[in-house]
Amino acid sequence: MKRSIASNLGWLLLERVVVTLLVFVANLYVIRYLGAERFGMLALFQVWLALTLTGTDFGLRRVFLALARSRAIGLVLGATVRVKLAVGTSAGTVLALALWAFEAPPQYWLLLSVLALAPLEAYVYHFEAQLRNDLLARIRITLALAMAGARVGLCVGGAGVAALAVTYVLPSLLLWTTCRVLARGHTRPVASSARQDAVSGHVLRRAGFFFGSMVLVQLHARIAQLLLAAFADRAELGYYAGAFKFIEQLALLPAMVSSVLLPALSRGSSGQTAHKLEAVYFAAFLASLALAAGLVLTAPTLIALTLGPGFAPAAPVLAVLACGVPAVFLANLSGLFYSLERMEHWALLRNFAGLAVGLALGLVLIPRHGALGAAWSMVASYAFVAFAVEWCSPHLRRNALIKLRAFGALFSPRGYGALFARMGGHDASR
């Protein structure tokens, strides 16, 4: 099991590094080609694409991975496909009417294809639950390479925002389709209609809380851009979106680690889980603090080299956003605790509180300070979610204490040895 986890983490890290580099090099061409204002238009489309992808997930990924050890995993796969089909059909109908009523730009009609193929995403969960991230990494790297080349080619050819938007939608659609083809030999077990309905009901009930929580998480991450689109000009949105690209890529790291650790942690006892969560939080503090310091120190140079002199106002925005990297990492990884303890309703409340703080601060700071105000509102609201809100409830205080012990271990020489020993499966107290 340890070898499988290490192998999957290795493949996911390789994938993340390769994909991040490929996407960023392509985005360098895109951002420089479009300029701040037109890139703001593309960034706003990406916000709605992210929210659509969250809707198609419907919280089912977390449920599927949490049930990875279940003997009825085949029935869970079938239930997941059925629920996603129902969600995609309903949401697609509403979206099509909204796009028609508001005469949306052509790129927004691409979102309908995401909803139409959403049921195929269940087969990505299937390979994740089997710890086949090596296969998924190869597929994603191939798609990233293809889309990076396509974006550069489109920029050279003088394409508009709508054509570039296609390259951001295609990777998900092609990944889902490929996984469905590769999983064709994995037939679902035959069960009675009553049994299928029971499993579907269980999956749907658990997914509901995750879905609400995920929507709140995505809105929390994107609320600053939505408020900038409403209260500032497109150039301010472009500056913020350009700086946020760095944070967005880094935020994928804890999400990636969670997808690997959740199936493994769900098999352990509660005592082992607490120790391992402490080790995970410790590693997150260590990595995120180093990354934050590096970004703060290099923000002006990084922006100048990657986005160009036209994005100079994005440098202080990136420096502020970098201060929130530890909060982003710990807020994301805390989802492991809520999944393992089946406290989805508390996760929903926690994320709602974070969104409320982000919205309130954004409404005050963004009209006055533009992109810089958006950055401060994002950092403060994520710090609230990661480090403050759990102390307000006795039910959540245990997770806050685990994070506090992990943070304290950063200043203890023994803490490093003990926590890394726990990550290796040994009890350092012996």
C-alpha positions in Angstrom: 0.0 0.0 0.0 2.8 2.4 0.9 4.5 1.7 -2.4 1.2 2.4 -4.3 0.7 5.7 -2.5 4.3 6.8 -3.1 4.0 5.7 -6.8 0.8 7.6 -7.2 2.1 10.7 -5.5 5.2 10.5 -7.7 3.2 10.3 -10.9 0.9 13.1 -9.8 3.8 15.3 -8.9 5.4 14.6 -12.3 2.1 15.3 -14.0 1.5 18.5 -12.0 5.0 19.8 -12.7 4.9 19.0 -16.4 1.3 20.2 -16.9 1.9 23.4 -15.0 5.0 24.2 -17.0 3.3 23.4 -20.4 0.1 25.4 -19.5 2.1 28.3 -18.1 4.3 28.6 -21.2 1.2 28.5 -23.4 -0.5 31.0 -21.1 2.5 33.3 -21.5 1.7 33.5 -25.2 -2.0 33.9 -24.5 -1.7 36.6 -21.9 0.9 38.7 -23.9 -1.1 38.2 -27.1 -4.5 39.3 -25.6 -3.3 42.0 -23.2 -4.9 42.8 -19.8 -8.4 43.7 -21.1 -9.0 40.8 -23.4 -7.3 38.4 -21.0 -9.8 39.6 -18.5 -12.6 38.4 -20.8 -10.9 35.0 -21.1 -10.3 34.8 -17.4 -14.0 35.5 -16.7 -14.9 32.6 -19.0 -12.5 30.4 -17.1 -14.3 31.3 -13.9 -17.6 30.1 -15.3 -15.9 27.0 -16.7 -14.6 26.2 -13.3 -18.0 26.6 -11.7 -19.6 24.4 -14.4 -17.0 21.7 -13.8 -17.8 21.9 -10.1 -21.5 21.5 -10.9 -20.8 18.4 -13.0 -18.8 16.9 -10.2 -21.8 17.4 -7.9 -19.6 16.3 -4.9 -19.5 12.7 -6.3 -15.8 12.4 -6.6 -15.2 12.7 -2.9 -18.0 10.2 -2.2 -16.6 7.8 -4.7 -13.1 7.9 -3.3 -14.4 7.7 0.3 -16.2 4.5 -0.7 -13.2 3.0 -2.5 -13.0 0.1 -0.1 -16.7 -0.8 -0.4 -17.5 -4.2 -1.8 -20.3 -2.5 -3.7 -17.9 -0.2 -5.6 -19.3 -1.4 -8.9 -22.8 -0.3 -7.9 -21.4 3.0 -6.7 -19.9 3.5 -10.1 -23.3 2.9 -11.7 -25.0 5.2 -9.3 -22.5 7.9 -9.9 -23.1 7.7 -13.7 -26.9 8.0 -13.2 -26.7 10.9 -10.8 -24.3 12.8 -13.1 -26.6 12.2 -16.1 -29.5 13.6 -14.2 -27.5 16.6 -13.0 -26.0 17.3 -16.4 -29.4 17.1 -18.2 -31.1 19.4 -15.7 -28.3 22.0 -15.5 -27.8 21.9 -19.3 -31.4 22.9 -19.9 -31.2 25.8 -17.4 -27.9 26.9 -18.8 -29.1 26.9 -22.4 -32.1 29.0 -21.6 -29.9 31.5 -19.6 -27.4 31.8 -22.5 -30.2 32.4 -25.0 -31.9 34.9 -22.7 -28.8 37.0 -22.0 -27.3 36.7 -25.5 -24.1 35.3 -24.1 -20.8 35.5 -26.1 -20.2 32.4 -28.3 -17.5 30.9 -26.0 -20.1 30.4 -23.2 -22.0 27.9 -25.3 -19.1 25.6 -24.9 -20.2 25.0 -21.4 -23.1 22.9 -22.7 -20.6 20.3 -24.0 -19.2 19.9 -20.5 -22.6 19.2 -19.1 -23.5 16.8 -21.9 -20.4 14.5 -21.3 -20.4 14.9 -17.5 -21.4 11.3 -16.8 -18.2 10.0 -18.3 -16.2 11.7 -15.6 -17.2 8.9 -13.2 -14.7 6.7 -15.0 -11.9 9.1 -14.0 -13.0 8.5 -10.4 -12.8 4.8 -11.1 -9.1 5.0 -12.0 -8.4 7.3 -9.1 -9.9 4.9 -6.7 -7.8 2.1 -8.1 -4.7 4.3 -7.6 -4.1 4.3 -11.3 -2.9 7.9 -11.4 0.1 6.8 -13.4 -2.3 6.2 -16.3 -4.2 9.4 -15.7 -0.9 11.3 -15.5 0.1 10.1 -19.0 -3.2 11.1 -20.5 -3.2 14.5 -18.9 0.4 15.3 -19.9 -0.5 14.3 -23.5 -3.5 16.5 -23.5 -1.6 19.4 -21.9 1.0 19.2 -24.5 -1.5 19.2 -27.3 -3.5 22.1 -25.9 -0.4 24.1 -25.2 0.6 23.8 -28.8 -2.9 24.6 -29.9 -3.0 27.8 -27.9 0.4 29.0 -29.2 -0.7 28.2 -32.8 -4.0 30.1 -32.3 -2.2 33.1 -31.0 0.2 33.1 -33.9 -2.8 32.8 -36.2 -4.5 35.8 -34.7 -7.4 33.9 -33.1 -10.0 35.5 -30.8 -11.1 34.8 -27.2 -13.8 32.2 -28.3 -11.3 30.1 -30.2 -8.8 30.1 -27.3 -11.7 29.2 -24.9 -12.1 25.9 -26.8 -8.6 24.8 -25.7 -9.6 25.1 -22.1 -12.7 23.0 -22.5 -11.3 20.2 -24.6 -8.9 18.6 -22.0 -11.7 17.6 -19.6 -13.9 16.3 -22.4 -11.1 14.2 -23.9 -9.9 12.9 -20.5 -13.4 11.7 -19.6 -13.9 10.1 -23.0 -10.6 8.3 -22.9 -11.2 6.9 -19.4 -14.6 5.6 -20.5 -13.0 3.8 -23.4 -10.3 2.3 -21.2 -12.8 1.2 -18.6 -15.0 -0.6 -21.1 -13.9 -4.0 -19.8 -14.9 -3.2 -16.2 -18.6 -4.2 -16.2 -20.8 -3.2 -13.5 -22.4 -6.0 -11.3 -26.0 -6.9 -11.9 -28.3 -5.9 -9.1 -32.0 -5.5 -8.5 -33.6 -2.2 -9.1 -34.2 -1.8 -5.4 -30.5 -2.4 -4.6 -29.5 0.1 -7.3 -31.9 2.7 -6.0 -30.6 2.2 -2.4 -27.0 2.7 -3.5 -28.0 5.7 -5.6 -29.8 7.2 -2.7 -26.9 6.8 -0.4 -24.5 8.3 -2.9 -26.8 11.2 -3.6 -27.3 12.0 0.1 -23.6 12.1 0.8 -22.8 13.9 -2.4 -25.3 16.7 -1.6 -23.2 18.1 1.2 -20.0 17.7 -0.8 -21.6 19.5 -3.7 -22.8 22.4 -1.7 -19.4 22.6 -0.1 -17.6 22.4 -3.5 -19.8 25.2 -4.9 -19.0 27.4 -2.0 -15.3 26.6 -2.3 -15.3 27.5 -6.0 -17.3 30.7 -5.4 -14.9 31.6 -2.6 -11.9 31.1 -4.9 -13.6 33.1 -7.7 -15.7 35.7 -5.9 -12.9 38.3 -6.2 -12.9 37.9 -10.0 -16.7 38.1 -10.2 -16.7 41.2 -8.1 -13.9 42.8 -10.1 -16.0 42.1 -13.3 -18.9 43.9 -11.6 -17.1 46.9 -9.9 -13.8 47.4 -11.8 -12.7 47.6 -15.4 -11.5 44.6 -17.4 -7.8 45.6 -17.0 -8.0 45.3 -13.2 -9.6 41.9 -13.7 -6.8 41.0 -16.1 -4.1 42.1 -13.6 -5.7 40.0 -10.8 -6.3 37.0 -13.0 -2.7 37.1 -14.3 -1.4 37.1 -10.7 -3.9 34.5 -9.5 -2.7 32.1 -12.2 0.3 31.4 -10.0 -1.8 30.7 -6.9 -4.3 28.7 -8.9 -1.6 26.3 -10.1 -0.2 25.9 -6.6 -3.6 25.2 -5.2 -3.8 22.1 -7.4 -1.1 20.5 -5.3 -3.1 19.9 -2.1 -6.1 18.9 -4.2 -3.9 16.3 -5.9 -2.5 15.0 -2.7 -6.0 14.7 -1.2 -7.2 12.5 -4.1 -4.4 10.0 -3.5 -4.5 10.0 0.3 -8.3 9.8 0.8 -8.7 6.2 -0.4 -5.7 5.1 1.7 -6.7 7.0 4.9 -10.2 5.7 4.7 -8.8 2.2 5.4 -7.0 3.2 8.6 -8.3 3.4 12.2 -9.2 6.8 13.7 -6.0 6.9 15.8 -3.8 6.3 12.8 -5.8 8.8 10.7 -5.2 11.6 13.3 -1.4 10.9 13.2 -1.3 10.8 9.4 -3.4 14.0 9.1 -0.9 15.7 11.4 1.9 14.6 9.1 0.0 15.8 6.1 -0.6 19.2 7.7 3.0 19.4 8.8 4.2 18.8 5.2 1.7 21.4 3.9 2.9 24.1 6.3 6.5 23.4 5.4 5.9 23.5 1.6 3.5 26.4 1.6 5.5 28.7 3.8 8.6 28.1 1.5 6.5 28.7 -1.6 4.9 31.9 -0.2 8.3 33.3 0.8 9.7 32.6 -2.7 6.7 34.3 -4.4 6.8 37.4 -2.2 10.5 37.9 -2.8 10.4 37.3 -6.6 6.9 38.8 -7.5 8.1 41.8 -9.5 10.7 39.8 -11.5 8.4 36.9 -12.0 5.6 39.1 -13.4 8.0 41.0 -15.7 9.6 37.8 -17.1 6.4 35.8 -17.6 3.5 38.3 -18.2 5.5 41.2 -19.6 5.9 44.9 -18.7 2.2 45.5 -19.5 1.3 43.5 -16.4 3.5 45.4 -13.9 0.5 46.4 -11.7 0.0 42.6 -11.1 3.3 42.3 -9.2 2.0 43.7 -5.8 -1.2 41.7 -6.3 0.9 38.5 -6.6 2.9 39.4 -3.5 -0.3 39.8 -1.5 -1.8 36.6 -2.9 1.4 34.7 -2.0 0.8 35.5 1.7 -2.3 33.4 1.5 -0.7 30.2 0.1 -0.4 28.5 3.5 -4.1 29.2 4.2 -5.1 27.9 0.7 -3.1 24.7 1.3 -4.5 24.0 4.8 -8.0 24.9 3.9 -7.9 22.5 1.0 -6.3 19.6 2.9 -8.7 20.0 5.8 -11.3 18.5 3.5 -9.7 15.1 4.3 -10.8 15.4 7.9 -14.4 16.2 7.0 -14.6 13.4 4.5 -13.1 10.8 6.9 -15.2 11.8 9.8 -18.4 12.1 7.6 -18.9 15.7 8.7 -20.0 17.0 5.3 -22.6 19.3 6.8 -19.9 21.0 8.9 -17.7 21.4 5.8 -20.6 23.1 4.2 -21.0 25.6 7.1 -17.2 26.2 7.2 -17.1 27.0 3.5 -20.2 29.2 3.6 -18.5 31.2 6.4 -15.4 31.7 4.2 -17.5 32.8 1.2 -19.4 35.3 3.4 -16.2 36.8 4.7 -14.7 36.9 1.2 -17.8 38.6 -0.2 -18.1 41.1 2.6 -14.4 42.1 2.4 -14.6 42.2 -1.4 -17.6 44.5 -1.5 -15.6 46.9 0.8 -12.1 46.7 -0.7 -12.6 46.1 -4.4 -14.5 49.3 -5.4 -11.8 51.3 -3.6 -8.6 49.4 -4.3 -9.4 47.2 -7.4 -7.2 44.2 -7.9 -5.1 44.8 -4.8 -8.2 45.0 -2.7 -9.4 41.7 -4.2 -6.1 40.1 -3.2 -6.4 41.2 0.4 -10.0 40.0 0.7 -8.9 36.6 -0.7 -6.0 36.2 1.7 -8.0 37.3 4.8 -11.0 35.0 4.0 -8.9 31.9 3.4 -7.0 32.5 6.6 -10.3 32.7 8.4 -11.4 29.3 6.9 -8.0 27.6 7.5 -7.1 28.8 10.9 -10.0 30.5 12.7 -13.4 29.2 12.0 -12.8 25.6 13.4 -12.1 27.0 16.9 -15.6 28.3 17.0 -17.2 24.8 17.2 -16.4 22.0 19.6 -17.1 19.5 16.8 -14.3 21.0 14.6 -11.8 21.9 17.3 -10.1 18.5 17.0 -9.0 19.3 13.5 -7.9 22.8 14.6 -5.8 21.1 17.3 -4.2 18.7 14.8 -3.2 21.7 12.7 -1.8 23.5 15.7 0.3 20.5 16.7 1.6 20.2 13.1 2.5 23.9 13.1 4.2 23.6 16.4 6.3 20.7 15.1 7.9 23.1 12.6 9.9 24.6 15.5 10.8 21.3 17.2 13.7 19.1 15.9 12.0 16.0 17.3 8.8 17.0 15.5 10.4 16.5 12.1 11.6 13.0 12.9 8.3 12.0 14.6 6.0 13.2 11.9 8.0 11.8 9.0 8.2 8.5 10.9 4.4 8.6 11.0 4.2 9.2 7.3 6.3 6.1 6.9 3.9 4.1 9.1 6.1 3.9 12.2 5.2 5.1 15.7 8.0 7.4 16.7 7.0 7.2 20.4 8.2 3.7 20.7 
